[in-house]
């Protein structure tokens, strides 16, 4: 089994499990393509099979992410229907997504 560094990180009030070298799709993060993002809200990290659990955040921890792309996600459609009243409502959206690559977990 390969010994890769893992981390659970909180970004935009959502938690993501990431490994070094992974490419992830996140909700929109304000940053330019090619820039690095430093995230200090690390809830859990595993480095060389040594587990550190935060209360609620692990002290002196940092995850560096590189922004690869800013794009729109797939279309999400919703339909509201009420029986016997001829009520139908249709809406849809394409959420904004940021594609990032995990550079380093420390």
DSSP file (Angstrom, degrees, kcal/mol; ACC not computed):
  #  RESIDUE AA STRUCTURE BP1 BP2  ACC     N-H-->O    O-->H-N    N-H-->O    O-->H-N    TCO  KAPPA ALPHA  PHI   PSI    X-CA   Y-CA   Z-CA
    1    1 A X              0   0    0      0, 0.0     2,-0.1     0, 0.0     0, 0.0   0.000 360.0 360.0 360.0 132.8    0.0    0.0    0.0
    2    2 A X        -     0   0    0      1,-0.1     2,-1.1     0, 0.0     0, 0.0  -0.455 360.0-130.4 -75.2 144.6    1.3    3.4   -1.0
    3    3 A X        +     0   0    0     -2,-0.1     2,-0.3    45,-0.0    -1,-0.1  -0.748  41.0 163.6 -98.1  89.9    2.0    5.9    1.8
    4    4 A X        -     0   0    0     -2,-1.1     2,-0.3    43,-0.1    45,-0.2  -0.788  40.8-109.5-105.8 152.2    0.3    9.1    0.6
    5    5 A X        -     0   0    0     -2,-0.3    15,-1.3    42,-0.1     2,-0.3  -0.630  36.3-165.5 -80.7 135.2   -0.6   12.0    2.7
    6    6 A X  E     +AB  19  46A   0     40,-2.2    40,-2.5    -2,-0.3     2,-0.3  -0.832   9.3 177.3-118.0 156.0   -4.4   12.5    3.4
    7    7 A X  E     -AB  18  45A   0     11,-1.9    11,-2.8    -2,-0.3     2,-0.6  -0.977  25.7-144.1-155.7 147.2   -6.3   15.4    4.7
    8    8 A X  E     -AB  17  44A   0     36,-2.6    35,-2.8    -2,-0.3    36,-1.3  -0.976  33.3-173.6-109.2 120.0   -9.9   16.4    5.4
    9    9 A X  E     -AB  16  42A   0      7,-2.7     7,-2.6    -2,-0.6     2,-0.6  -0.889  22.7-137.0-122.0 143.6  -10.3   20.1    4.6
   10   10 A X  E     +A   15   0A   0     31,-2.5     2,-0.4    -2,-0.4    31,-0.3  -0.895  30.5 165.8-102.7 116.9  -13.1   22.6    5.1
   11   11 A X  E >  S-A   14   0A   0      3,-2.8     3,-1.3    -2,-0.6    16,-0.2  -0.998  70.3  -9.3-131.6 127.2  -13.6   24.9    2.1
   12   12 A X  T 3  S-     0   0    0     -2,-0.4    -1,-0.1     1,-0.3     3,-0.1   0.878 128.1 -57.1  53.9  43.0  -16.8   27.1    1.7
   13   13 A X  T 3  S+     0   0    0      1,-0.2     2,-0.3    -3,-0.0    -1,-0.3   0.729 118.7 106.4  60.5  25.3  -18.5   25.3    4.6
   14   14 A X  E <   -A   11   0A   0     -3,-1.3    -3,-2.8    13,-0.0     2,-0.4  -0.974  65.5-130.9-129.3 148.7  -18.0   21.9    2.9
   15   15 A X  E     -A   10   0A   0     -2,-0.3     2,-0.4    -5,-0.2    -5,-0.2  -0.830  21.7-170.8-103.6 136.9  -15.6   19.1    3.8
   16   16 A X  E     -A    9   0A   0     -7,-2.6    -7,-2.7    -2,-0.4     2,-0.5  -0.982  17.1-143.4-128.1 136.1  -13.4   17.5    1.2
   17   17 A X  E     +A    8   0A   0     -2,-0.4     2,-0.3    -9,-0.2    -9,-0.2  -0.869  33.7 174.8 -94.6 126.6  -11.1   14.4    1.6
   18   18 A X  E     -A    7   0A   0    -11,-2.8   -11,-1.9    -2,-0.5     2,-0.3  -0.972  23.5-159.8-139.8 151.3   -8.0   14.8   -0.5
   19   19 A X  E >   -A    6   0A   0     -2,-0.3     3,-1.8   -13,-0.2    83,-0.3  -0.851  43.9 -86.1-118.7 157.3   -4.7   13.1   -1.2
   20   20 A X  T 3  S+     0   0    0    -15,-1.3    83,-0.2    -2,-0.3     3,-0.1  -0.466 116.9  21.5 -63.6 131.7   -1.5   14.7   -2.6
   21   21 A X  T 3  S+     0   0    0     81,-2.2    -1,-0.2     1,-0.3    82,-0.1   0.299  92.9 133.6  93.5  -8.9   -1.7   14.7   -6.4
   22   22 A X    <   -     0   0    0     -3,-1.8    80,-2.5    79,-0.1     2,-0.5  -0.371  49.5-140.4 -73.2 152.9   -5.5   14.4   -6.6
   23   23 A X  E     -D  101   0B   0     78,-0.2     2,-0.3    -3,-0.1    78,-0.2  -0.977  27.4-173.6-112.1 126.9   -7.6   16.6   -8.8
   24   24 A X  E     -D  100   0B   0     76,-2.8    76,-2.4    -2,-0.5     2,-0.6  -0.861  26.2-135.1-124.6 153.2  -10.8   17.8   -7.2
   25   25 A X  E     +D   99   0B   0     -2,-0.3     2,-0.3    74,-0.2    74,-0.2  -0.949  33.8 178.5-104.2 118.0  -14.0   19.6   -8.2
   26   26 A X  E     -D   98   0B   0     72,-2.9    72,-2.5    -2,-0.6     3,-0.2  -0.763  36.7 -93.8-113.7 160.1  -14.9   22.3   -5.6
   27   27 A X  E    S-D   97   0B   0     -2,-0.3    70,-0.2    70,-0.2    -1,-0.1  -0.352  77.4 -56.5 -62.3 159.4  -17.7   24.8   -5.4
   28   28 A X        -     0   0    0     68,-1.2     2,-0.4    69,-0.1    -1,-0.2  -0.087  58.4-170.7 -49.5 126.6  -16.6   28.1   -6.8
   29   29 A X        -     0   0    0     -3,-0.2     2,-1.0     2,-0.1    -1,-0.1  -0.986  29.1-118.1-119.0 128.7  -13.5   29.5   -5.0
   30   30 A X        +     0   0    0     -2,-0.4     2,-0.3    68,-0.0    68,-0.0  -0.543  69.4 108.0 -71.9 102.4  -12.4   33.1   -5.8
   31   31 A X        -     0   0    0     -2,-1.0     2,-0.2     6,-0.0    -2,-0.1  -0.960  65.4-103.6-166.8 159.2   -9.0   32.7   -7.4
   32   32 A X    >   -     0   0    0     -2,-0.3     3,-1.5     1,-0.1    35,-0.3  -0.560  45.7 -92.3 -89.4 155.5   -7.3   33.0  -10.7
   33   33 A X  T 3  S+     0   0    0      1,-0.2    35,-0.2    -2,-0.2     3,-0.1  -0.460 112.5  23.0 -66.1 133.5   -6.2   30.1  -12.9
   34   34 A X  T 3  S+     0   0    0     33,-2.7    -1,-0.2     1,-0.4     2,-0.1   0.205  97.1 116.1  94.6 -14.6   -2.6   29.1  -12.2
   35   35 A X    <   -     0   0    0     -3,-1.5    32,-2.5    32,-0.1    -1,-0.4  -0.454  63.4-120.7 -84.0 160.2   -2.5   30.6   -8.7
   36   36 A X  E     -E   66   0B   0     30,-0.2     2,-0.4    -2,-0.1    30,-0.2  -0.794  16.7-152.3-101.0 144.9   -2.1   28.6   -5.5
   37   37 A X  E     -E   65   0B   0     28,-3.4    28,-3.0    -2,-0.3     2,-0.6  -0.963   4.5-152.5-115.1 131.8   -4.6   28.6   -2.6
   38   38 A X  E     -E   64   0B   0     -2,-0.4     2,-0.5    26,-0.2    26,-0.2  -0.925  11.1-166.9-105.7 121.8   -3.4   27.9    1.0
   39   39 A X  E     +E   63   0B   0     24,-2.9    24,-2.1    -2,-0.6   -28,-0.1  -0.930  15.6 175.2-111.6 123.7   -6.1   26.3    3.2
   40   40 A X        +     0   0    0     -2,-0.5     2,-1.7    22,-0.2    21,-0.3   0.459  56.6  96.8-106.2  -2.6   -5.5   26.3    6.9
   41   41 A X        +     0   0    0    -31,-0.3   -31,-2.5    22,-0.1     2,-0.6  -0.531  51.3 161.2 -85.8  72.1   -8.9   24.8    8.0
   42   42 A X  E     -B    9   0A   0     -2,-1.7    16,-3.0    16,-0.4   -33,-0.2  -0.847  19.4-179.5 -97.0 119.8   -7.6   21.2    8.2
   43   43 A X  E    S+     0   0A   0    -35,-2.8    11,-2.5    -2,-0.6     2,-0.3   0.781  70.7   3.2 -90.1 -30.4   -9.9   19.0   10.3
   44   44 A X  E     -BC   8  53A   0    -36,-1.3   -36,-2.6     9,-0.2     2,-0.3  -0.981  64.1-175.0-154.0 142.2   -7.8   15.8   10.0
   45   45 A X  E     -BC   7  52A   0      7,-2.3     7,-2.8    -2,-0.3     2,-0.5  -0.999  11.2-161.5-144.1 146.4   -4.5   14.8    8.4
   46   46 A X  E     +BC   6  51A   0    -40,-2.5   -40,-2.2    -2,-0.3     2,-0.5  -0.979  14.7 174.3-125.9 114.7   -2.6   11.6    8.0
   47   47 A X  E >  S- C   0  50A   0      3,-2.1     3,-1.5    -2,-0.5   -42,-0.1  -0.980  74.6 -17.4-125.5 119.2    1.1   11.9    7.2
   48   48 A X  T 3  S-     0   0    0     -2,-0.5    -1,-0.1     1,-0.3     3,-0.1   0.904 127.3 -54.3  52.3  47.8    3.2    8.7    7.1
   49   49 A X  T 3  S+     0   0    0    -45,-0.2     2,-0.6     1,-0.2    -1,-0.3   0.598 109.7 126.8  63.3  15.2    0.5    6.8    8.9
   50   50 A X  E <   -C   47   0A   0     -3,-1.5    -3,-2.1     2,-0.0     2,-0.4  -0.920  49.6-151.7-101.9 117.4    0.5    9.3   11.7
   51   51 A X  E     -C   46   0A   0     -2,-0.6     2,-0.5    -5,-0.2    -5,-0.2  -0.755  13.7-173.8 -96.6 130.0   -3.0   10.5   12.3
   52   52 A X  E     -C   45   0A   0     -7,-2.8    -7,-2.3    -2,-0.4     2,-0.5  -0.991   5.7-164.1-122.6 124.5   -3.8   14.0   13.7
   53   53 A X  E     -C   44   0A   0     -2,-0.5    -9,-0.2    -9,-0.2     4,-0.1  -0.917  15.6-134.7-110.0 130.3   -7.4   14.9   14.6
   54   54 A X        -     0   0    0    -11,-2.5     4,-0.2    -2,-0.5     2,-0.2  -0.402   9.8-128.8 -83.2 158.5   -8.3   18.5   15.1
   55   55 A X  S    S-     0   0    0      2,-0.9     2,-0.1    -2,-0.1   -12,-0.0  -0.601 101.7 -43.0-129.7  72.8  -10.4   20.0   17.9
   56   56 A X  S    S+     0   0    0     -2,-0.2     2,-0.4   -13,-0.1    -2,-0.3  -0.985 145.6  25.7 -88.1 -11.6  -11.9   21.3   15.6
   57   57 A X  S    S-     0   0    0     -4,-0.1    -2,-0.9    -3,-0.1     2,-0.4  -0.924  76.9-119.3-119.4 139.2   -8.8   22.4   13.5
   58   58 A X    >   -     0   0    0    -16,-3.0     3,-0.8    -2,-0.4   -16,-0.4  -0.618  38.9-119.9 -73.3 125.5   -5.3   20.8   13.5
   59   59 A X  T 3  S+     0   0    0     -2,-0.4     3,-0.1     1,-0.2    -1,-0.1  -0.366  87.5   9.1 -70.0 145.2   -2.8   23.5   14.6
   60   60 A X  T 3  S+     0   0    0      1,-0.2     2,-0.3    -2,-0.1    -1,-0.2   0.845  94.0 138.7  55.4  41.2    0.0   24.5   12.2
   61   61 A X    <   +     0   0    0     -3,-0.8     2,-0.3   -21,-0.3    -1,-0.2  -0.884  27.0 179.9-115.0 148.6   -1.4   22.6    9.3
   62   62 A X        -     0   0    0     -2,-0.3    44,-2.9    -3,-0.1     2,-0.5  -0.993  15.4-163.2-149.8 137.3   -1.6   23.8    5.7
   63   63 A X  E     -EF  39 105B   0    -24,-2.1   -24,-2.9    -2,-0.3     2,-0.5  -0.992  14.1-152.5-121.0 128.5   -2.9   22.4    2.4
   64   64 A X  E     -EF  38 104B   0     40,-2.6    39,-2.7    -2,-0.5    40,-1.3  -0.897  14.3-174.2-105.9 124.3   -1.7   24.0   -0.8
   65   65 A X  E     -EF  37 102B   0    -28,-3.0   -28,-3.4    -2,-0.5     2,-0.5  -0.913  15.3-145.6-117.4 142.4   -4.0   23.7   -3.9
   66   66 A X  E     -EF  36 101B   0     35,-2.8    35,-2.3    -2,-0.4     2,-0.6  -0.934  19.4-129.8-107.3 129.4   -3.3   24.9   -7.4
   67   67 A X  E     + F   0 100B   0    -32,-2.5   -33,-2.7    -2,-0.5    33,-0.2  -0.673  30.6 171.8 -80.3 119.1   -6.2   26.2   -9.4
   68   68 A X  E     -     0   0B   0     31,-3.0     2,-0.3    -2,-0.6    32,-0.2   0.800  60.5  -5.2 -94.6 -35.4   -6.4   24.5  -12.8
   69   69 A X  E     - F   0  99B   0     30,-1.6    30,-2.9   -37,-0.1     2,-0.5  -0.992  45.3-147.9-162.1 146.9   -9.7   25.7  -14.2
   70   70 A X  E     + F   0  98B   0     -2,-0.3     2,-0.3    28,-0.2    28,-0.2  -0.994  44.7 140.8-115.8 123.2  -12.8   27.8  -13.5
   71   71 A X  E     - F   0  97B   0     26,-2.7    26,-3.6    -2,-0.5     2,-0.3  -0.908  51.2 -91.6-151.9 176.3  -15.9   26.4  -15.3
   72   72 A X  E     - F   0  96B   0     -2,-0.3    24,-0.2    24,-0.2    23,-0.1  -0.776  39.5-134.8 -95.9 144.2  -19.6   25.7  -15.2
   73   73 A X  E     -     0   0B   0     22,-3.6    -1,-0.1    -2,-0.3     2,-0.1  -0.044  41.1 -60.9 -83.0-170.0  -20.8   22.3  -14.0
   74   74 A X  E     -     0   0B   0      1,-0.1    21,-0.6    20,-0.1    -1,-0.2  -0.381  65.2 -90.0 -73.3 154.9  -23.4   20.1  -15.5
   75   75 A X  E     - F   0  94B   0     19,-0.2     2,-0.5    -3,-0.1    19,-0.2  -0.436  36.6-158.4 -69.6 134.2  -27.0   21.3  -15.8
   76   76 A X  E     - F   0  93B   0     17,-3.0    17,-2.0    -2,-0.2     2,-0.4  -0.970   9.8-167.6-114.4 123.4  -29.2   20.6  -12.8
   77   77 A X  E     - F   0  92B   0     -2,-0.5     2,-0.4    15,-0.2    15,-0.2  -0.909   3.9-169.4-115.5 139.4  -33.0   20.6  -13.5
   78   78 A X  E     - F   0  91B   0     13,-3.2    13,-2.3    -2,-0.4     2,-0.4  -0.952   2.1-166.7-125.5 147.7  -35.7   20.6  -10.9
   79   79 A X  E     - F   0  90B   0     -2,-0.4     2,-0.5    11,-0.2    11,-0.2  -0.995   4.9-160.6-135.8 127.2  -39.5   20.2  -11.4
   80   80 A X  E     + F   0  89B   0      9,-3.0     9,-2.3    -2,-0.4     2,-0.4  -0.926  17.0 178.0-107.3 131.2  -42.2   20.9   -8.9
   81   81 A X  E     - F   0  88B   0     -2,-0.5     2,-0.5     7,-0.2     7,-0.2  -0.998  15.6-166.1-138.3 130.3  -45.5   19.2   -9.5
   82   82 A X  E > > - F   0  87B   0      5,-2.1     3,-1.1    -2,-0.4     5,-0.9  -0.978  27.6-123.7-118.3 124.2  -48.7   19.2   -7.5
   83   83 A X  T 3 5S+     0   0    0     -2,-0.5    -2,-0.0     1,-0.2     0, 0.0  -0.282  84.3   5.9 -67.3 147.0  -51.3   16.7   -8.4
   84   84 A X  T 3 5S+     0   0    0      1,-0.1    -1,-0.2     2,-0.0     0, 0.0   0.538 113.7  78.5  63.1  11.7  -54.9   17.6   -9.3
   85   85 A X  T < 5S-     0   0    0     -3,-1.1    -2,-0.1     2,-0.1    -1,-0.1   0.378  95.2-123.3-127.1   3.1  -54.2   21.4   -9.3
   86   86 A X  T   5 +     0   0    0     -4,-0.4     2,-0.6     1,-0.2    -3,-0.1   0.821  60.1 147.9  58.0  35.1  -52.4   21.8  -12.7
   87   87 A X  E   < + F   0  82B   0     -5,-0.9    -5,-2.1     2,-0.0     2,-0.4  -0.898  13.1 159.1-105.7 120.1  -49.4   23.3  -11.0
   88   88 A X  E     - F   0  81B   0     -2,-0.6     2,-0.4    -7,-0.2    -7,-0.2  -0.999  13.1-177.4-139.0 137.3  -46.0   22.7  -12.5
   89   89 A X  E     - F   0  80B   0     -9,-2.3    -9,-3.0    -2,-0.4     2,-0.4  -0.990   4.7-169.5-138.4 128.2  -42.8   24.7  -12.1
   90   90 A X  E     + F   0  79B   0     -2,-0.4     2,-0.3   -11,-0.2   -11,-0.2  -0.951  13.5 159.6-120.6 134.8  -39.6   24.0  -13.9
   91   91 A X  E     - F   0  78B   0    -13,-2.3   -13,-3.2    -2,-0.4     2,-0.3  -0.971   9.1-179.5-146.8 162.4  -36.2   25.6  -13.1
   92   92 A X  E     - F   0  77B   0     -2,-0.3     2,-0.3   -15,-0.2   -15,-0.2  -0.972   3.1-175.5-155.8 167.2  -32.5   24.8  -13.7
   93   93 A X  E     - F   0  76B   0    -17,-2.0   -17,-3.0    -2,-0.3     2,-0.5  -0.982  23.7-136.0-159.5 162.9  -29.0   26.0  -13.2
   94   94 A X  E     - F   0  75B   0     -2,-0.3   -19,-0.2   -19,-0.2   -20,-0.1  -0.937  32.2-139.9-124.8 106.4  -25.4   25.3  -13.9
   95   95 A X  E     -     0   0B   0    -21,-0.6   -22,-3.6    -2,-0.5     2,-0.3  -0.302  18.3-112.5 -68.6 149.7  -23.3   25.7  -10.8
   96   96 A X  E     - F   0  72B   0    -24,-0.2   -68,-1.2   -68,-0.0     2,-0.4  -0.663  38.1-167.0 -81.9 135.0  -19.9   27.3  -11.0
   97   97 A X  E     -DF  27  71B   0    -26,-3.6   -26,-2.7    -2,-0.3     2,-0.5  -0.935  16.3-151.8-128.6 144.3  -17.0   24.9  -10.3
   98   98 A X  E     -DF  26  70B   0    -72,-2.5   -72,-2.9    -2,-0.4     2,-0.6  -0.978  12.5-149.6-115.1 126.6  -13.3   25.3   -9.5
   99   99 A X  E     +DF  25  69B   0    -30,-2.9   -31,-3.0    -2,-0.5   -30,-1.6  -0.859  25.4 176.4 -96.2 122.9  -11.0   22.5  -10.6
  100  100 A X  E     -DF  24  67B   0    -76,-2.4   -76,-2.8    -2,-0.6     2,-0.4  -0.892  24.1-145.0-128.3 156.6   -7.9   22.2   -8.2
  101  101 A X  E     -DF  23  66B   0    -35,-2.3   -35,-2.8    -2,-0.3     2,-0.6  -0.977  24.5-123.5-119.8 135.0   -4.9   19.9   -7.8
  102  102 A X  E     + F   0  65B   0    -80,-2.5   -81,-2.2    -2,-0.4   -37,-0.2  -0.675  32.5 173.5 -80.3 118.5   -3.5   19.1   -4.4
  103  103 A X  E     -     0   0B   0    -39,-2.7     2,-0.3    -2,-0.6    -1,-0.2   0.911  59.9  -2.8 -89.4 -52.2    0.1   20.1   -4.3
  104  104 A X  E     - F   0  64B   0    -40,-1.3   -40,-2.6   -84,-0.1     2,-0.5  -0.999  47.1-159.5-150.0 140.6    1.2   19.6   -0.7
  105  105 A X  E       F   0  63B   0     -2,-0.3   -42,-0.2   -42,-0.2   -85,-0.1  -0.985 360.0 360.0-118.3 120.1   -0.3   18.6    2.7
  106  106 A X              0   0    0    -44,-2.9   -43,-0.2    -2,-0.5    -1,-0.1   0.357 360.0 360.0-138.7 360.0    1.8   19.6    5.7
